Amino acid sequence: MAIKAVIWDFAGVLLHTVKGDFNSTLADRLDVPVEMIERVINSEENNRWDCGEIDDDVFYSFLLEELNLPQEKKNVIASFAVNDFYVEAELLGYIRELRKSYVSVLLTNFPAHLHDFIKTDWIITGAFDHILASCDLKLLKPDPRIYQLALERAGCRAEEAVFIDDREVNVKGAEAAGITSLLYRDTQQVIAELQKILKG
């Protein structure tokens, strides 16, 4: 079955932190142990943030309360959310080129500020036909429904799509939905493996 669509994760695949990973970088910026950051990021409140049920201000307040830090530190988090991230140029260029032949979908667990930042700081114009974010869908990967929505938007069947994500739980979720999936480790690896699949 020929591949018709490629479905991409965002953070950890196309969007990266300048140094280290999300948790360790935020821990460094707030001067707290990374274990404390991990506990907050794995909380239900973080899921609500990603689903658009609470906004940045509310989540940042929660995060600081959980870390026993003053609310004045919100400006540190807000700065981190922009300045410590970059879009990987080589992969972005590859995705834009690939879009000439395949439907390109961004499927991401991400809070609502995604929509503003991809227009201002994380420019990804020309890379995706469809952007599906948890904050709009009110669903999080690896919920089976989110993969089905991606396939419907792409206009293809599961066996006609490839999914790329840096989290194994999300890759397994897509595979359970019948989608050929790749675990992202680095740009060169994922391009090489995807090319093999696309060439059949």
C-alpha positions as CSV (number, residue, x, y, z in Angstrom):
1,M,0.0,0.0,0.0
2,A,1.5,3.3,-1.1
3,I,2.1,6.0,1.6
4,K,-0.1,9.1,1.2
5,A,0.5,11.0,4.4
6,V,3.3,11.7,6.9
7,I,2.2,12.6,10.5
8,W,4.8,14.5,12.6
9,D,5.1,15.2,16.3
10,F,6.3,18.7,17.2
11,A,8.2,19.1,20.5
12,G,11.2,16.7,20.6
13,V,11.1,16.1,16.9
14,L,10.9,19.4,15.1
15,L,11.0,21.7,18.1
16,H,14.0,21.4,20.4
17,T,15.5,23.0,23.5
18,V,18.7,24.9,22.9
19,K,20.5,22.9,25.7
20,G,19.4,19.6,27.2
21,D,15.7,18.7,27.3
22,F,12.6,20.5,28.4
23,N,12.6,19.3,32.0
24,S,16.3,19.9,32.7
25,T,16.4,23.3,31.0
26,L,13.4,24.5,32.9
27,A,14.9,23.1,36.1
28,D,18.0,25.1,35.4
29,R,16.2,28.3,34.7
30,L,14.2,28.0,37.9
31,D,17.1,26.6,39.9
32,V,15.2,23.6,41.2
33,P,15.9,19.8,41.0
34,V,14.8,18.3,37.7
35,E,12.8,15.7,39.7
36,M,10.5,18.5,40.9
37,I,9.9,19.7,37.3
38,E,9.2,16.1,36.2
39,R,6.6,15.7,38.9
40,V,4.7,18.9,37.8
41,I,5.0,18.0,34.1
42,N,3.5,14.6,34.8
43,S,0.6,16.1,36.6
44,E,-3.1,16.3,35.6
45,E,-2.8,20.1,35.5
46,N,-0.2,19.7,32.7
47,N,-2.6,17.6,30.7
48,R,-5.3,20.2,31.3
49,W,-2.9,22.8,30.0
50,D,-2.1,20.8,26.9
51,C,-5.9,20.3,26.3
52,G,-6.5,24.0,26.5
53,E,-8.6,23.7,29.6
54,I,-6.3,26.2,31.5
55,D,-4.2,28.9,30.0
56,D,-0.5,29.7,30.4
57,D,-1.0,32.1,33.3
58,V,-3.0,29.5,35.4
59,F,-0.5,26.7,34.6
60,Y,2.5,28.9,35.4
61,S,0.9,29.8,38.7
62,F,0.3,26.2,39.5
63,L,3.8,25.2,38.6
64,L,5.4,27.9,40.8
65,E,3.1,27.0,43.7
66,E,4.1,23.4,43.4
67,L,7.7,24.4,43.4
68,N,7.3,26.8,46.3
69,L,8.6,29.7,44.2
70,P,7.3,33.3,44.1
71,Q,4.8,34.2,41.4
72,E,7.3,36.8,40.1
73,K,9.1,33.9,38.5
74,K,6.4,33.7,35.8
75,N,8.5,36.0,33.6
76,V,11.3,33.4,33.8
77,I,8.9,30.7,32.6
78,A,7.5,32.9,29.9
79,S,11.0,33.7,28.6
80,F,11.9,30.0,28.7
81,A,8.9,29.1,26.6
82,V,10.2,31.2,23.7
83,N,14.0,31.8,24.1
84,D,15.1,28.3,25.0
85,F,13.5,26.6,21.9
86,Y,14.3,26.4,18.2
87,V,12.9,24.7,15.2
88,E,15.4,22.3,13.6
89,A,16.1,23.9,10.2
90,E,17.2,20.7,8.4
91,L,14.2,18.7,9.3
92,L,11.9,21.6,8.6
93,G,13.3,21.9,5.1
94,Y,12.9,18.2,4.5
95,I,9.3,18.3,5.7
96,R,8.6,21.2,3.3
97,E,10.1,19.3,0.4
98,L,8.2,16.1,1.4
99,R,4.9,18.0,1.4
100,K,5.2,18.3,-2.4
101,S,4.4,14.6,-2.7
102,Y,2.6,13.6,0.6
103,V,0.0,15.1,2.8
104,S,1.8,16.6,5.8
105,V,0.2,16.6,9.2
106,L,1.4,18.0,12.5
107,L,-0.1,16.1,15.5
108,T,1.0,17.5,18.8
109,N,0.2,17.5,22.5
110,F,0.6,21.3,23.0
111,P,-1.0,24.2,24.9
112,A,-2.8,27.0,23.1
113,H,0.2,29.3,22.8
114,L,1.3,27.0,19.9
115,H,-0.8,28.9,17.5
116,D,0.8,32.3,18.3
117,F,4.4,31.0,18.5
118,I,4.4,29.2,15.2
119,K,3.5,32.5,13.6
120,T,6.1,34.6,15.4
121,D,9.0,32.6,16.9
122,W,8.8,29.1,15.6
123,I,8.1,29.7,11.9
124,I,6.9,26.5,10.2
125,T,5.0,28.0,7.3
126,G,4.9,25.8,4.2
127,A,5.5,22.6,6.1
128,F,2.1,21.2,7.0
129,D,-1.3,20.8,5.3
130,H,-3.0,20.3,8.7
131,I,-2.0,21.2,12.3
132,L,-3.8,19.1,14.9
133,A,-3.1,20.2,18.5
134,S,-4.4,18.7,21.7
135,C,-5.4,22.2,22.9
136,D,-8.0,22.2,20.0
137,L,-8.9,18.6,19.9
138,K,-9.2,18.2,23.7
139,L,-7.5,14.8,23.3
140,L,-3.9,13.8,24.1
141,K,-1.7,11.2,22.4
142,P,-1.7,8.2,22.8
143,D,-5.6,8.3,22.9
144,P,-6.7,6.2,19.9
145,R,-9.1,8.8,18.8
146,I,-6.4,11.4,18.1
147,Y,-4.8,9.2,15.5
148,Q,-8.1,8.5,13.9
149,L,-8.7,12.2,13.6
150,A,-5.3,12.7,12.0
151,L,-6.1,10.0,9.4
152,E,-9.5,11.6,8.7
153,R,-7.9,15.0,8.2
154,A,-5.2,13.5,6.0
155,G,-7.8,11.7,4.0
156,C,-6.1,8.3,4.1
157,R,-6.3,4.9,5.8
158,A,-3.9,3.8,8.6
159,E,-1.8,1.7,6.3
160,E,-1.3,4.7,4.0
161,A,0.3,6.9,6.7
162,V,3.6,7.1,8.6
163,F,3.8,8.6,12.1
164,I,6.9,10.1,13.8
165,D,7.3,10.9,17.5
166,D,10.0,11.0,20.1
167,R,8.0,9.3,22.8
168,E,7.7,5.6,22.7
169,V,4.2,5.6,24.3
170,N,2.9,7.7,21.4
171,V,4.6,5.6,18.8
172,K,3.0,2.4,20.3
173,G,-0.3,4.2,20.3
174,A,-0.1,4.9,16.6
175,E,1.1,1.4,15.8
176,A,-1.9,0.0,17.7
177,A,-4.1,2.1,15.4
178,G,-2.4,0.4,12.4
179,I,-0.1,3.3,11.4
180,T,3.6,2.5,10.5
181,S,5.5,4.5,13.1
182,L,9.1,5.7,13.7
183,L,10.7,6.6,17.1
184,Y,12.6,9.8,16.5
185,R,16.2,9.9,17.9
186,D,17.8,12.5,15.6
187,T,17.1,14.1,12.3
188,Q,19.5,12.0,10.1
189,Q,18.1,8.8,11.6
190,V,14.5,9.6,11.1
191,I,15.0,10.9,7.5
192,A,16.9,7.8,6.6
193,E,14.3,5.4,8.1
194,L,11.4,7.4,6.6
195,Q,13.0,7.4,3.1
196,K,13.2,3.6,3.2
197,I,9.5,3.3,4.0
198,L,8.5,5.9,1.4
199,K,10.5,4.1,-1.3
200,G,8.7,0.8,-0.3
